[in-house]
Amino acid sequence: MRTVLFIIALFSGFTASSQAVITFATRSHDFGTIQEVNGAVSYNFQFTNTGTAPILVKNVESSCGCTSPEWSKQPVLPGKTGYVKATFDPKDRPGFFDKTITVYSNARTPVVELKIKGTVQGKARTVLDDYPYELASGLRLPLEEISFMKARKGDVKSMSIGVFNNAGKPVTVAFANLPAHIRLAMEPAQVGNKEKAVIKASYNTAAHGAYGLNRENVTLVVDGKKYPLPVSIFIEEDFKAVDRATAPLADADKKYHNFGATPAATPATFTFQVKNTGKTPLKIHRFYTNDTRVEASMTAKEIAPGQSAPLTVKTVAGAEPGKVTAMVSVITNSPASPELKIRFYGEIQ
């Protein structure tokens, strides 16, 4: 309460013609080449209030979960300085990066974009780095699941997945009770300790699977013991015959929203507007989130050209506390953007 009264008193001392002006010393920073093994790097973007009224930074958002912002929380008086700090985590991100930090304030220019970039020099890799996910059986995979990545509806997607035996002994591997649309075979079936093998896999999208991400479990059998093994595939429409010049185009009025901090018992809610900026109707096949603490709702099944429809996203009442970085996926018939991604993040307390 005292803080609120202080801010009210502070702002009341300035006339209606007073205006805050946010002036950054620089709006971009190049980290150059950084080492992944050295961990996160940070840069402070310093700004000066060159106006005649206090600046209040309302919020700062980053374009990627790999970049965390901090900023001056108290009003910055005319002639004084404040900061926006950007911290980039290079873990598992070798190569070039270019990220945007968006600053929202009460200044004359209310939205300012800052940029950080650089190149991550990856750490020296070992066989365990190449196979980072260890299953309960002791087998290690490049990914935490058998991922068929993307496939067009109607295709049979085939691929090979490397496996490393870290069980401490030779093992015999098989698969049981496979559904008709999935085929898996280990080659060779007997894998020596610290040796590699390959899973030959195929998925028939004509026989099973909705548009968008599909997940299910199959049974992995190692030395007679059964283990669940996740399988995933992202299925898109076959757009080969679509005229892209007249096709629908999915977009949103905002691609991310920071809901701040919210009590677990009080859901945080925000409504995005999904837009069709194309020339033919946009069909909404599916929508879902990648975090069970966040749910989405959308009643529109089709959006006419030039029109919008609401997509409401909210945290689940009573959800487990902690930081939330949820991705909402809207699956459409837009060949340019069959998966419209919207980020919804904050903290449940």
Sequence and secondary structure as in RCSB ss.txt:
>XXXX:A:sequence
MRTVLFIIALFSGFTASSQAVITFATRSHDFGTIQEVNGAVSYNFQFTNTGTAPILVKNVESSCGCTSPEWSKQP
VLPGKTGYVKATFDPKDRPGFFDKTITVYSNARTPVVELKIKGTVQGKARTVLDDYPYELASGLRLPLEEISFMK
ARKGDVKSMSIGVFNNAGKPVTVAFANLPAHIRLAMEPAQVGNKEKAVIKASYNTAAHGAYGLNRENVTLVVDGK
KYPLPVSIFIEEDFKAVDRATAPLADADKKYHNFGATPAATPATFTFQVKNTGKTPLKIHRFYTNDTRVEASMTA
KEIAPGQSAPLTVKTVAGAEPGKVTAMVSVITNSPASPELKIRFYGEIQ
>XXXX:A:secstr
 HHHHHHHHHHHTS TT    EEES SEEEEEEEEGGG  EEEEEEEEE SSS B EEEEEESSTTEEEEE  S 
B TT EEEEEEEE  TT  EEEEEEEEEEESSSS EEEEEEEEEEE     HHHHS EE TTSEEESSSSEEEEE
EETT EEEEEEEEEE SSS EEEEEES  TTEEEEEESSEE TT EEEEEEEEETTTS  SEEEEEEEEEEETTE
EEEEEEEEEEE   TT  TTTS  EEES SEEEEEEE TTS  EEEEEEEE SSS EEEEEEEES TTEEEE   
SEE TT EEEEEEEE TT   EEEEEEEEEEES SS SEEEEEEEEEE 
